[in-house]
């Protein structure tokens, strides 16, 4: 399953590495020992992806030179079967040093998802004519709170600062013109929450984010590093608090003069059902109190099986959810809907 997912998401190298881990598991003593003490289902718990995160961290830190020569992220070439042989040797050599990575859920804070969220933000800005008050739940390191500092190339469309160190190049599918590109968009406030936030001031935490980027996707790694630099310069902080408690506090009183935008990307499936229900009730209650002077929006980039979609709810006017676009999970492409 992990190999198929990696291949589908544009990482043939990690697809090969996942296949090698699967095939080696029955007879590789160290790998088998790590898997035997893994808490949870290895497939649903992303055992292979967690383990490869630990291995990649060692490669990036210069602790696995024999493997680094096969990793594109350190200038290597992914030659098979030598790369998979070196991977298994490194797992044997590292052993228990890899175990902490099995307890951490992979976080990438994928900044290319800002290219999907952007259409929602522009739609809200055009509809309300107000500055945006951003509330991101499941924000990780808060990199997507800095979306307005990135440069976007979405097929024929351009938005943002062309000189930005974060260059998001996305395939544009379909004939739709897209969101209102010329809308006056400004950000009045930005806040984020996460149960396990990444502090961009901490080098070790940032290296963990880098390690979870698949080693053959160099554009993702470059944009992540550049986005970390922007977040550091802006002093971005993500609060350690559950999303439902965060929203209950932030939405307790109306905020006239701004359009409050709750948003999230590829986190909803990991939220327990009772927490999702509480979040939804909190947002809908705040939506019922919204006005033209204090509108409320909910922008989501989430899996809506069998596809990933960008959707919007906007109060007080159009309360029903609108699906604005379909997108690749990492937003390698966007298909904007006609009339959205």
Protein Blocks (a to p, Z undefined) as FASTA:
>chain_A
ZZmmmmmnopaklmmmmmmmmmmmmmmmklmmmmmmpgcjfklnommmmmmmmmmmmmmn
opammlmmmmmknopacddfklmmmmmmmmmmnmmmmmmmmmpccdfkpaklmmmmmmmm
mmmmmmnopacddddehklnommmmmmmpccdehjbcedjfkbcbdcddddedjbebjaf
kbccddfbdcdddfbdcdfkbmklmmmmmmmpcfklmklmmmmmmmmmmmmmnopacddd
dfklmmmmmmmpccehiacddddehkllmpcfklmmmmmmmmmmmmmmgcfklccddddd
ddddfbdcddddddfklmbccdfbdcdfklpaccddehZZ
